[in-house]
């Protein structure tokens, strides 16, 4: 790359060196585009898919690279989908690698302009198996954002808690950039306070936060200058409980059988 004399490596050796040391950012001797062109040329000369899969795992777990392993997974998705699924979870071990791989796919530079059905299943599996901490960490950053990944992958939530988490990630953590940071922080604080007041309930629970201000006309029970927010909880039981800000609970039964679920309104505070 520096223009001096050097030995020419075999295709596998050259690809391994690039996977362990290369990146798609401009460096002193090479630009990002030149490294991408060299990677595509080296991959075309390597027909061993097993070697490509092992190299992707090595580059991520041993060399601690992010761009190159993600690029090799994109190439592997066009050659052998079974190997892709076997090594996907080992290579994509955090949200940043997931978003990097999604950005490569969306750019179309590696011959994969969109998510295939196999890649979509891999993304869906990762999103459903990832812990809450991993998803929160993956939500930091943009271009692409985690909201873009969720919209393209379209994961089917494994339970109601995961469905509520996906909705919260797309609605609150990825608010439009034009929204002031103070308002974003207030929304996050409202979500934490309102949903934190939910008591332990039997059976599956779906939580949805309503910050539309529909309770603004109700009598205030909070501090001056703080508007009430509500956290709506759907449960399979036929009774509804209401928790006020002072922590008291009141239960009321209902004889209606037209709707199998009932709402529980738990009041919190919102800045």
PAZAPA-4460 file (N, C-alpha, C; in steps of 0.05 Angstrom, whole numbers, plus 32768, in hexadecimal, padded with zeros to 4 digits):
% residues 271
    n_x    n_y    n_z   ca_x   ca_y   ca_z    c_x    c_y    c_z   seq   type   mol
   8010   7FE8   8000   8000   8000   8000   8011   8019   8000     1      X     A
   8029   8018   800C   803A   802F   800C   8049   8033   7FF3     2      X     A
   8048   8020   7FE0   8056   8023   7FC7   8071   8015   7FC6     3      X     A
   807A   8009   7FDB   8094   7FFC   7FDB   8092   7FDF   7FD3     4      X     A
   80A9   7FD2   7FD0   80A9   7FB5   7FC9   80A1   7FA4   7FE0     5      X     A
   8092   7F8F   7FDA   8089   7F7D   7FEF   8082   7F62   7FE1     6      X     A
   8080   7F4E   7FF2   8079   7F34   7FE8   805A   7F33   7FE3     7      X     A
   8052   7F25   7FCE   8036   7F22   7FC8   802B   7F0A   7FD7     8      X     A
   8017   7F0F   7FE7   800B   7EF9   7FF7   7FF8   7EE9   7FE6     9      X     A
   7FF2   7ED1   7FEF   7FDD   7EC1   7FE3   7FC2   7ECE   7FE9    10      X     A
   7FAD   7EC7   7FD9   7F93   7ED4   7FDE   7F89   7ED1   7FFB    11      X     A
   7F8B   7EB9   8006   7F82   7EB4   8021   7F92   7EC4   8035    12      X     A
   7FAD   7EC5   8031   7FBE   7ED4   8043   7FB8   7EF2   8042    13      X     A
   7FB4   7EFC   802A   7FAE   7F18   8027   7F93   7F1F   8033    14      X     A
   7F7F   7F0D   8030   7F65   7F13   803C   7F67   7F11   805A    15      X     A
   7F76   7EFF   8065   7F79   7EFD   8082   7F87   7F15   808E    16      X     A
   7F9B   7F1F   8080   7FA9   7F37   808A   7F96   7F4F   8089    17      X     A
   7F86   7F51   8074   7F74   7F67   8072   7F5E   7F66   8087    18      X     A
   7F54   7F4D   808D   7F3F   7F4A   80A0   7F48   7F51   80BC    19      X     A
   7F62   7F4C   80C2   7F6C   7F51   80DD   7F77   7F6D   80E1    20      X     A
   7F7C   7F7C   80CB   7F88   7F96   80CE   7F79   7FAC   80C0    21      X     A
   7F68   7FA6   80AD   7F5B   7FBA   809C   7F42   7FC6   80A9    22      X     A
   7F3A   7FDC   809E   7F22   7FEA   80A6   7F19   7FFB   808E    23      X     A
   7F01   8004   8090   7EF5   8014   807A   7EF7   8032   8080    24      X     A
   7F0A   803A   8091   7F10   8056   8095   7F2A   805D   8087    25      X     A
   7F2C   8075   807F   7F45   807D   8071   7F5D   807C   8084    26      X     A
   7F72   806F   807B   7F8B   806E   808A   7FA1   807D   807A    27      X     A
   7FB9   807B   8085   7FCF   808B   8079   7FD6   8083   805D    28      X     A
   7FD6   8068   8058   7FDF   805F   803E   7FC8   8057   802B    29      X     A
   7FB0   8056   8035   7F9A   804C   8025   7F81   805A   802D    30      X     A
   7F6F   805E   801A   7F55   8069   801F   7F41   8053   8024    31      X     A
   7F29   805B   802D   7F14   8047   8033   7F0B   8039   801A    32      X     A
   7F09   8048   8004   7F00   803C   7FEB   7F15   8027   7FE0    33      X     A
   7F2E   802E   7FE2   7F43   801B   7FD9   7F43   8002   7FE9    34      X     A
   7F3F   8004   8004   7F3E   7FEC   8014   7F25   7FDB   800E    35      X     A
   7F0F   7FE8   8008   7EF8   7FD9   8000   7EFC   7FCB   7FE6    36      X     A
   7F09   7FD8   7FD3   7F0F   7FCB   7FB9   7F21   7FB3   7FBC    37      X     A
   7F35   7FB6   7FCE   7F48   7FA0   7FD3   7F3A   7F89   7FE1    38      X     A
   7F27   7F8F   7FF3   7F19   7F7A   8000   7F07   7F6A   7FEC    39      X     A
   7EF9   7F78   7FDB   7EE9   7F6A   7FC7   7EF9   7F5A   7FB4    40      X     A
   7F11   7F64   7FAC   7F22   7F54   7F9B   7F2D   7F3C   7FA9    41      X     A
   7F34   7F3E   7FC2   7F3F   7F28   7FD1   7F29   7F13   7FD6    42      X     A
   7F11   7F1B   7FDC   7EFB   7F08   7FE0   7EF5   7EF9   7FC7    43      X     A
   7EF7   7F06   7FB0   7EF0   7EF8   7F97   7F04   7EE1   7F91    44      X     A
   7F1C   7EE3   7F9C   7F30   7ECE   7F97   7F30   7EB8   7FAC    45      X     A
   7F1E   7EBA   7FBF   7F1C   7EA6   7FD4   7F01   7E98   7FD2    46      X     A
   7F01   7E7F   7FCB   7EE8   7E70   7FC7   7EE1   7E5E   7FDF    47      X     A
   7EF1   7E5F   7FF3   7EED   7E4E   800B   7EDB   7E5D   801E    48      X     A
   7EC1   7E55   801F   7EAE   7E62   8031   7EB4   7E5C   804E    49      X     A
   7EBE   7E44   8054   7EC4   7E3D   8070   7EDB   7E4F   807A    50      X     A
   7EEE   7E53   8069   7F04   7E65   8071   7EFA   7E81   8075    51      X     A
   7EE8   7E8A   8064   7EDD   7EA5   8067   7ECD   7EA8   8081    52      X     A
   7EBE   7E93   8089   7EAF   7E94   80A2   7EC2   7E94   80BA    53      X     A
   7ED6   7E83   80B9   7EEA   7E82   80CF   7EF9   7E9C   80D2    54      X     A
   7EFF   7EA8   80BB   7F0E   7EC1   80BB   7EFD   7ED8   80C7    55      X     A
   7EE3   7ED8   80C1   7ED1   7EEC   80CD   7ED0   7EE9   80EB    56      X     A
   7ECF   7ED1   80F5   7ECE   7ECC   8112   7EE9   7ED4   811F    57      X     A
   7EFF   7ECD   8112   7F19   7ED4   811D   7F1D   7EF3   811D    58      X     A
   7F15   7F00   8108   7F19   7F1D   8107   7F09   7F2B   811C    59      X     A
   7EF2   7F20   8124   7EE2   7F2D   8139   7EEB   7F25   8155    60      X     A
   7EEF   7F0B   815A   7EF5   7F02   8175   7F12   7F05   817D    61      X     A
   7F24   7F03   816A   7F41   7F05   8170   7F4D   7F20   8169    62      X     A
   7F46   7F2A   8151   7F52   7F43   8148   7F41   7F5B   8151    63      X     A
   7F29   7F56   815B   7F17   7F6B   8165   7F10   7F80   8150    64      X     A
   7F0D   7F77   8137   7F05   7F88   8121   7EE6   7F89   811F    65      X     A
   7EDC   7F9E   8112   7EBF   7FA1   810F   7EB7   7FA2   80F2    66      X     A
   7EC5   7FB2   80E2   7EBD   7FB6   80C6   7EC1   7F9D   80B5    67      X     A
   7ED9   7F91   80B7   7EE0   7F7B   80A6   7ECF   7F62   80AC    68      X     A
   7ECB   7F5A   80C5   7EBA   7F43   80CA   7E9E   7F47   80C0    69      X     A
   7E93   7F60   80C3   7E78   7F65   80B9   7E77   7F63   809A    70      X     A
   7E8C   7F6D   808D   7E8D   7F6B   8070   7E8F   7F4E   8066    71      X     A
   7E9D   7F3D   8075   7E9F   7F21   806D   7E85   7F12   8071    72      X     A
   7E76   7F1A   8085   7E5B   7F0F   8089   7E49   7F16   8072    73      X     A
   7E4B   7F2E   8068   7E3A   7F36   8051   7E42   7F25   8039    74      X     A
   7E5C   7F21   8034   7E64   7F10   801E   7E5B   7EF4   8022    75      X     A
   7E5D   7EEA   803A   7E55   7ECF   8040   7E37   7ECB   803D    76      X     A
   7E28   7EDF   8040   7E0B   7EDD   803D   7E03   7ED7   8020    77      X     A
   7E15   7EDD   800E   7E0F   7ED7   7FF1   7E19   7EBC   7FE9    78      X     A
   7E2A   7EAF   7FFA   7E36   7E96   7FF2   7E2A   7E7E   8001    79      X     A
   7E29   7E81   801B   7E20   7E6A   802B   7E11   7E74   8043    80      X     A
   7DF6   7E72   8042   7DE6   7E7C   8057   7DE7   7E6C   8071    81      X     A
   7DED   7E52   806E   7DF0   7E41   8086   7E08   7E49   8097    82      X     A
   7E1E   7E4E   8089   7E36   7E58   8098   7E31   7E74   80A3    83      X     A
   7E21   7E84   8095   7E1B   7E9E   80A0   7E0D   7E9D   80BB    84      X     A
   7DF9   7E8B   80BD   7DEA   7E89   80D6   7DFB   7E7D   80EC    85      X     A
   7E0E   7E6C   80E5   7E1F   7E5F   80F9   7E32   7E73   8106    86      X     A
   7E3C   7E87   80F7   7E50   7E99   8102   7E44   7EB5   8107    87      X     A
   7E2B   7EBA   8100   7E20   7ED5   8103   7E21   7EDF   811F    88      X     A
   7E18   7ECF   8132   7E17   7ED8   814E   7E33   7EDC   815B    89      X     A
   7E47   7ECE   8150   7E62   7ED1   815B   7E6F   7EEA   8150    90      X     A
   7E69   7EF1   8137   7E74   7F09   812B   7E65   7F22   8134    91      X     A
   7E4B   7F21   8132   7E3A   7F38   813A   7E34   7F35   8158    92      X     A
   7E46   7F3E   8169   7E44   7F3A   8186   7E3B   7F54   8194    93      X     A
   7E37   7F69   8185   7E2C   7F82   8191   7E1D   7F92   817B    94      X     A
   7E0F   7FA6   8184   7DFE   7FB5   8172   7E0E   7FC6   815E    95      X     A
   7E26   7FCD   8164   7E35   7FDE   8151   7E3D   7FCD   8139    96      X     A
   7E45   7FB4   813D   7E4B   7FA3   8126   7E32   7F9E   8116    97      X     A
   7E1C   7F9B   8123   7E02   7F97   8115   7DFC   7FAF   8103    98      X     A
   7DFF   7FC7   810E   7DF9   7FDF   80FE   7E0E   7FE3   80E8    99      X     A
   7E27   7FDB   80ED   7E3B   7FDD   80D8   7E35   7FCA   80C1   100      X     A
   7E2D   7FB2   80C7   7E25   7F9F   80B2   7E0D   7FA9   80A3   101      X     A
   7DFA   7FB4   80B1   7DE2   7FBE   80A4   7DE9   7FD5   8091   102      X     A
   7DFC   7FE6   8099   7E04   7FFC   8088   7E12   7FF2   806F   103      X     A
   7E22   7FDD   8071   7E2F   7FD2   8059   7E1A   7FC6   8046   104      X     A
   7E06   7FB9   8051   7DF2   7FAD   8040   7DE2   7FC3   8032   105      X     A
   7DDB   7FD8   8041   7DCB   7FEE   8035   7DDB   7FFD   8020   106      X     A
   7DF5   7FFF   8023   7E05   800D   800F   7E07   7FFE   7FF5   107      X     A
   7E05   7FE3   7FF5   7E07   7FD4   7FDD   7E23   7FD1   7FD2   108      X     A
   7E38   7FD8   7FE1   7E53   7FD7   7FD8   7E5E   7FBA   7FD6   109      X     A
   7E51   7FA8   7FE5   7E5A   7F8C   7FE5   7E48   7F7A   7FD6   110      X     A
   7E37   7F85   7FC4   7E26   7F74   7FB3   7E0D   7F6B   7FC0   111      X     A
   7E06   7F75   7FD8   7DED   7F6E   7FE6   7DDF   7F88   7FEC   112      X     A
   7DCD   7F92   7FDB   7DC0   7FAC   7FDF   7DAB   7FAD   7FF4   113      X     A
   7DA1   7F96   7FFC   7D8B   7F95   8010   7D8D   7F7B   8020   114      X     A
   7D7D   7F7A   8035   7D7C   7F62   8046   7D6E   7F4C   8038   115      X     A
   7D7D   7F35   8035   7D70   7F1D   802B   7D5F   7F10   8041   116      X     A
   7D50   7EFC   8039   7D40   7EEE   804E   7D51   7EE1   8063   117      X     A
   7D69   7ED6   805A   7D7B   7EC9   806D   7D87   7EDE   8080   118      X     A
   7D90   7EF4   8075   7D9B   7F09   8086   7D85   7F15   8099   119      X     A
   7D6D   7F17   808F   7D58   7F22   809F   7D52   7F10   80B7   120      X     A
   7D53   7EF6   80B3   7D4F   7EE3   80C9   7D66   7EE6   80DD   121      X     A
   7D7E   7EE9   80D3   7D95   7EEC   80E6   7D92   7F06   80F6   122      X     A
   7D8A   7F1C   80E9   7D86   7F35   80F8   7D70   7F32   810C   123      X     A
   7D5A   7F25   8104   7D44   7F22   8116   7D4C   7F11   812F   124      X     A
   7D5B   7EFC   812A   7D64   7EEB   8141   7D75   7EFB   8154   125      X     A
   7D87   7F0B   8149   7D99   7F1B   815A   7D89   7F2F   816A   126      X     A
   7D76   7F3D   815E   7D66   7F51   816C   7D54   7F45   8182   127      X     A
   7D4B   7F2C   817E   7D3A   7F20   8192   7D4B   7F13   81A8   128      X     A
   7D63   7F0C   81A3   7D74   7EFF   81B7   7D85   7F13   81C6   129      X     A
   7D89   7F2B   81BC   7D9A   7F3E   81C9   7D8E   7F47   81E3   130      X     A
   7D9F   7F4C   81F6   7D96   7F56   8210   7D8D   7F73   820E   131      X     A
   7D81   7F7D   8223   7D78   7F99   8223   7D90   7FAB   8222   132      X     A
   7DA5   7FA4   8230   7DBD   7FB5   8230   7DC9   7FB7   8214   133      X     A
   7DCA   7FA1   8206   7DD5   7FA1   81EB   7DC4   7FB2   81D8   134      X     A
   7DA9   7FB1   81DB   7D98   7FC1   81CA   7D9B   7FDE   81D0   135      X     A
   7D9D   7FE5   81EA   7DA1   8001   81F1   7DBB   800B   81E7   136      X     A
   7DD0   7FFB   81E8   7DEA   8003   81DD   7DE9   8006   81BF   137      X     A
   7DDA   7FF4   81B2   7DD7   7FF6   8195   7DC8   800E   818B   138      X     A
   7DB7   8019   819D   7DA7   8030   8195   7DB7   804A   8195   139      X     A
   7DCF   8049   819F   7DE1   8061   819E   7DEE   8063   8183   140      X     A
   7DEA   8079   8176   7DF6   807C   815B   7DE0   807E   8146   141      X     A
   7DE9   8088   812F   7DD7   808B   8118   7DE5   8085   80FE   142      X     A
   7DD5   8084   80E9   7DE0   807F   80CE   7DF0   8066   80CB   143      X     A
   7DE3   804F   80CF   7DC7   804B   80D4   7DC2   804A   80F2   144      X     A
   7DA9   804F   80FA   7DA1   804D   8116   7D94   8031   811A   145      X     A
   7D90   802B   8133   7D83   8012   813A   7D66   8012   8130   146      X     A
   7D5A   8029   812E   7D3F   802B   8123   7D3F   8022   8106   147      X     A
   7D53   802A   80F7   7D55   8021   80DB   7D57   8003   80D9   148      X     A
   7D67   7FF7   80EA   7D6B   7FDA   80EA   7D51   7FCC   80F1   149      X     A
   7D42   7FD6   8105   7D29   7FCA   810D   7D14   7FCC   80F7   150      X     A
   7D14   7FE2   80E8   7D01   7FE5   80D3   7D07   7FD3   80BB   151      X     A
   7D20   7FCE   80B6   7D27   7FBD   809F   7D26   7F9F   80A7   152      X     A
   7D2F   7F98   80BF   7D2F   7F7C   80C7   7D13   7F73   80CE   153      X     A
   7D02   7F84   80D9   7CE7   7F7E   80E1   7CE5   7F65   80F3   154      X     A
   7CF3   7F66   810A   7CF3   7F4E   811B   7CD7   7F49   8127   155      X     A
   7CD0   7F30   812A   7CB7   7F28   8138   7CBE   7F25   8155   156      X     A
   7CB4   7F36   8167   7CBB   7F34   8183   7CB4   7F19   818F   157      X     A
   7CC5   7F0E   819F   7CC0   7EF4   81AB   7CAC   7EF5   81C2   158      X     A
   7CA9   7F0D   81CE   7C95   7F10   81E3   7C8C   7F2D   81E4   159      X     A
   7C7A   7F33   81F6   7C6F   7F4E   81F8   7C84   7F61   8203   160      X     A
   7C95   7F58   8214   7CA9   7F6A   821F   7CBD   7F73   8209   161      X     A
   7CC4   7F60   81F7   7CD6   7F68   81E1   7CC7   7F7A   81CD   162      X     A
   7CAE   7F76   81CA   7C9E   7F87   81B8   7C9D   7FA4   81C3   163      X     A
   7C99   7FA6   81DD   7C99   7FC1   81E9   7CB5   7FCE   81E7   164      X     A
   7CCA   7FBE   81EA   7CE5   7FC8   81E9   7CEB   7FD3   81CD   165      X     A
   7CE3   7FC4   81B8   7CE8   7FCD   819D   7CD9   7FE7   8197   166      X     A
   7CC0   7FE9   81A1   7CB1   8001   819D   7CBD   8019   81AC   167      X     A
   7CC7   8014   81C3   7CD4   802A   81D3   7CEE   8033   81C5   168      X     A
   7CFD   8020   81BB   7D16   8027   81AD   7D11   8038   8194   169      X     A
   7CFE   8030   8185   7CF8   803E   816C   7CEB   8059   8171   170      X     A
   7CDB   805C   8187   7CCB   8074   818B   7CDA   8089   819B   171      X     A
   7CEA   8081   81AF   7CF5   8094   81C1   7D13   8097   81BF   172      X     A
   7D22   8081   81BE   7D3F   8084   81BC   7D48   808F   81A2   173      X     A
   7D38   808C   818D   7D40   8095   8172   7D2D   80AB   8169   174      X     A
   7D29   80BF   817A   7D19   80D5   8172   7D27   80E5   815C   175      X     A
   7D17   80F5   814E   7D22   8105   8138   7D38   8118   8143   176      X     A
   7D4C   811D   8132   7D62   812E   813A   7D59   814A   813F   177      X     A
   7D43   8153   8133   7D3A   816E   8137   7D2E   8172   8153   178      X     A
   7D27   815D   8160   7D1C   815F   817B   7D32   8168   818F   179      X     A
   7D2E   817C   819E   7D43   8185   81B1   7D4A   816F   81C5   180      X     A
   7D63   8170   81CD   7D6D   815B   81E0   7D5E   815C   81FA   181      X     A
   7D55   8174   8203   7D47   8177   821C   7D2D   8168   821B   182      X     A
   7D1F   8168   8204   7D06   815A   8201   7D0B   813C   8200   183      X     A
   7D20   8134   81F3   7D27   8117   81F2   7D2C   810D   820F   184      X     A
   7D3B   811C   821E   7D41   8114   8239   7D28   8113   824A   185      X     A
   7D15   8125   8245   7CFC   8125   8254   7CEB   810D   824D   186      X     A
   7CEB   8105   8234   7CDD   80ED   822B   7CE8   80D4   8238   187      X     A
   7D03   80D3   8239   7D10   80BC   8245   7D0A   80BA   8263   188      X     A
   7D0A   80D1   8270   7D05   80D2   828D   7CE8   80CA   8292   189      X     A
   7CD5   80D4   8281   7CB9   80CC   8284   7CB5   80AE   8281   190      X     A
   7CC3   80A2   826E   7CC1   8085   826A   7CCB   8076   8282   191      X     A
   7CE1   807F   828D   7CEC   8071   82A5   7CDA   8074   82BD   192      X     A
   7CCF   808C   82C1   7CBE   8090   82D9   7CA3   8081   82D6   193      X     A
   7C96   8085   82BF   7C7C   8079   82BC   7C7D   805B   82BC   194      X     A
   7C8F   804F   82AC   7C91   8032   82AB   7C9D   8026   82C4   195      X     A
   7CAB   8037   82D3   7CB6   802D   82EC   7CA2   8029   8302   196      X     A
   7C8A   8036   82FF   7C75   8033   8312   7C63   801B   830E   197      X     A
   7C69   800B   82F9   7C58   7FF4   82F4   7C5D   7FDE   8309   198      X     A
   7C48   7FD5   8316   7C4D   7FC0   832B   7C51   7FA5   831D   199      X     A
   7C59   7F91   832D   7C5C   7F76   8323   7C40   7F6A   831E   200      X     A
   7C3C   7F61   8305   7C22   7F57   82FD   7C24   7F3B   82F3   201      X     A
   7C10   7F2A   82F7   7C12   7F0E   82ED   7C0C   7F0D   82D0   202      X     A
   7C18   7EFA   82C2   7C13   7EF7   82A6   7C22   7F0A   8294   203      X     A
   7C1F   7F07   827A   7C2D   7F19   8267   7C23   7F36   8269   204      X     A
   7C36   7F48   8266   7C30   7F65   8269   7C3B   7F74   8251   205      X     A
   7C2C   7F86   8246   7C35   7F98   8231   7C34   7FB4   823B   206      X     A
   7C4A   7FC3   823A   7C4C   7FDE   8244   7C4E   7FF1   822D   207      X     A
   7C3E   8006   822E   7C40   801B   821A   7C3E   8036   8228   208      X     A
   7C51   8048   8221   7C52   8062   822E   7C43   8077   821D   209      X     A
   7C31   8086   822A   7C22   809B   821D   7C2A   80B6   8227   210      X     A
   7C37   80C6   8217   7C40   80E0   821F   7C32   80F6   820E   211      X     A
   7C19   80F0   8205   7C0B   8103   81F5   7BFF   811A   8204   212      X     A
   7C00   8118   821F   7BF5   812E   822F   7BD7   812C   8232   213      X     A
   7BCB   8115   822E   7BAE   8112   8230   7BA4   8115   824C   214      X     A
   7BB6   8113   8260   7BAE   8116   827C   7BB4   8132   8286   215      X     A
   7BB9   8144   8274   7BC1   815F   827D   7BAA   816D   828B   216      X     A
   7B91   8166   8285   7B7A   8174   8292   7B73   8168   82AC   217      X     A
   7B7F   8151   82B3   7B78   8144   82CD   7B85   8154   82E4   218      X     A
   7B7A   8151   82FC   7B86   815F   8313   7BA3   8157   8317   219      X     A
   7BB4   816A   831C   7BD0   8163   8320   7BD5   8158   833C   220      X     A
   7BE5   8143   833C   7BED   8137   8356   7C0B   8137   8358   221      X     A
   7C18   8143   8345   7C35   8143   8345   7C3F   815F   834B   222      X     A
   7C59   8163   8349   7C65   817D   834F   7C5D   8191   833A   223      X     A
   7C5D   81AB   8341   7C56   81C0   832E   7C6A   81C0   8317   224      X     A
   7C5F   81C4   82FF   7C70   81C4   82E7   7C76   81A9   82DB   225      X     A
   7C6C   8194   82E7   7C70   8178   82DD   7C56   816D   82D4   226      X     A
   7C54   8166   82BB   7C3B   815B   82B0   7C3A   813D   82B5   227      X     A
   7C22   8132   82B9   7C1F   8115   82BE   7C23   8106   82A4   228      X     A
   7C2E   80EE   82A6   7C30   80DC   8290   7C24   80C2   8299   229      X     A
   7C1C   80B1   8286   7C10   8098   828E   7C1D   8081   827F   230      X     A
   7C1E   806B   828C   7C29   8052   8280   7C12   803F   827E   231      X     A
   7C0A   8037   8266   7BF3   8026   8262   7BFD   8009   8260   232      X     A
   7BF1   7FF8   8271   7BFA   7FDC   8273   7BE2   7FCA   826C   233      X     A
   7BE6   7FB9   8259   7BD1   7FA5   8252   7BD8   7F8A   825E   234      X     A
   7BC5   7F7F   826C   7BC8   7F65   8279   7BB0   7F54   8272   235      X     A
   7BB1   7F39   8274   7B9B   7F28   826E   7B85   7F27   8284   236      X     A
   7B8A   7F35   829A   7B77   7F34   82B0   7B5F   7F46   82AA   237      X     A
   7B48   7F41   82B8   7B30   7F50   82B4   7B2C   7F66   82C8   238      X     A
   7B40   7F70   82D4   7B3E   7F86   82E7   7B52   7F9B   82E0   239      X     A
   7B4E   7FB3   82E9   7B60   7FC9   82E3   7B69   7FD5   82FE   240      X     A
   7B82   7FDC   82FF   7B8D   7FE9   8317   7B98   8003   830F   241      X     A
   7B96   8016   8321   7BA1   8030   831C   7BB3   8038   8333   242      X     A
   7BCB   803F   832B   7BDF   8048   8340   7BE3   8066   833D   243      X     A
   7BE0   8074   8352   7BE5   8090   8352   7C02   8095   8358   244      X     A
   7C0A   80AF   8357   7C26   80B5   835C   7C2F   80B0   8379   245      X     A
   7C1C   80AE   838B   7C23   80A9   83A7   7C27   808B   83AC   246      X     A
   7C22   807A   8398   7C27   805D   839B   7C0F   804D   83A3   247      X     A
   7BF7   8059   83A7   7BE0   804A   83AF   7BD4   803C   8397   248      X     A
   7BC7   8025   839C   7BBB   8015   8387   7B9D   8012   838C   249      X     A
   7B8E   8015   8377   7B71   8010   8379   7B69   7FFD   8363   250      X     A
   7B59   7FE9   8369   7B51   7FD5   8355   7B33   7FD7   8351   251      X     A
   7B2B   7FD3   8338   7B0E   7FD3   8331   7B09   7FBD   831E   252      X     A
   7AF3   7FAF   8321   7AED   7F99   830F   7ADA   7FA2   82F9   253      X     A
   7AD9   7F92   82E4   7AC8   7F9A   82CD   7AB9   7F81   82C4   254      X     A
   7AA0   7F85   82BD   7A90   7F6E   82B4   7A8F   7F6B   8296   255      X     A
   7A9C   7F7D   8288   7A9B   7F7B   826B   7AAC   7F64   8261   256      X     A
   7AA2   7F56   824E   7AB0   7F3F   8242   7AB6   7F44   8225   257      X     A
   7AB1   7F5C   821B   7AB6   7F61   81FF   7AD3   7F63   81F8   258      X     A
   7AE4   7F6B   820B   7B00   7F6D   8206   7B0F   7F5B   821A   259      X     A
   7B21   7F4A   8210   7B2E   7F37   8221   7B43   7F43   8233   260      X     A
   7B4C   7F5C   822D   7B61   7F68   823E   7B56   7F82   824A   261      X     A
   7B63   7F8B   825F   7B5C   7FA3   826C   7B75   7FB5   826F   262      X     A
   7B70   7FCE   8271   7B86   7FE1   8274   7B8C   7FE7   8292   263      X     A
   7BA5   7FEB   8297   7BAD   7FF4   82B2   7BBC   800E   82AE   264      X     A
   7BB3   8023   82BA   7BBF   803D   82B6   7BCF   8043   82CF   265      X     A
   7BE9   8047   82CC   7BFA   804D   82E2   7C06   8068   82DD   266      X     A
   7C00   807A   82EE   7C08   8096   82EA   7C25   809A   82F4   267      X     A
   7C34   80A9   82E4   7C4F   80B1   82EC   7C51   80CF   82E8   268      X     A
   7C69   80D9   82E4   7C6E   80F5   82DF   7C7F   80F8   82C7   269      X     A
   7C7B   810D   82BA   7C8B   8113   82A2   7C94   8130   82A3   270      X     A
   7CAD   8135   829D   7CB8   8150   829E   7CAD   8160   8286   271      X     A
***
